[in-house]
Amino acid sequence: MSGEQQRVKPALPFKNLAAALLFSVFLGPVGLLYASTVGGVVMIVLGFIVVSSGLPVPIILVWLGSCVWSVVAVNRYNRSRSLS
C-alpha cells in the first residue's frame, strides 16, 4: 500500500415513492417539495395563481398535477442514484 487512502463517496439514500405520494396527496404542492424542490416551488406559485381565480376545477388539476409530478420526480431521482 502506498499510504494513499481512497475516498469513498457515501451513497445518497433513495427517496420513498409512497412517502412522496402521501405528502403530495395530503399537502398538495407543498408535499411536492420532498420529491422536487424546483417542482414544489413552481407548483406553489402556480397554486397561488390558480386559487386566486377561485375556480374549483383548476385547483383540483394543480393538486393532481402535484401528485403526478411527485411520482415522476422520485422515480427519476431514484433511477439516477442507482446508475451512479
N, C-alpha and C positions, 0 to 999 in steps of 0.2 A: 504494500500500500504506500502511496506517495504522501500520505498525510492529508490529502485533499478530500474534503468532505463533499459529498453530493447533496445538494439541497433538494429535498423532495417537496414539491408543491402540494399543499393539502387540497384534497378534492372538495369542491363545493358540494353541499348536500343538494339532493333533488328537492323540488317543490312538490307538495302533495296536491294531486289533482282534486281530490274530494274536498280538501280544505279550501282550495281556491274557488271551487264551485259554490260551496256553502257561504263563503264570505260574499261572493257576488250576488247570490240569491237573496241573502238577508240584508246586505248593506249596499247593494247596487254598485254604482261607480266607485264608491269608497272601498268596497271589498276588492275591486279590481287592482287596487294598489299592491296587494300581496303578489299578484301574478306579474304585473307590468306597471312600473311606476309611471312611465310616459303615458301608457294607455289609461291609467287611472286619472291622471291629471286632465287628459283630453276629454274623457267621458264626464268628469265632474264639471268642467267648463261647459260642455255641450248640455249636460243635465240642467245647469242653471239657466241656460238659454231656453231650453225646452219647457222647463217648469214655469218660467215666466210667461210662456204663451198660454198656459192654463188648459191646454188640450190633453185629454187623458190618453189617447192612442199614442202620440209621440213619446209620452212619458214611459209607457209600457215598453215601447220599442227600444228606448235608451236602456231601460233596465235589462231587457232580454239581450240586447247587444253587449252589455257589460258581461253577462254570463258567458256568452259565446266567446268574446274576446279573452276572457279569463282562461277558459279551457284551451284555446289555441295558444295563448302565451305560455302557459305552463307546459304544454306538450312540446313547444319549440324550445323552451329553456332546458327541459329535461333531455331532449334529444341532443342538444348542443353539448351538454355536460357529459353524456355517455360517449360521444365521439372523441372528446379530448382526453 
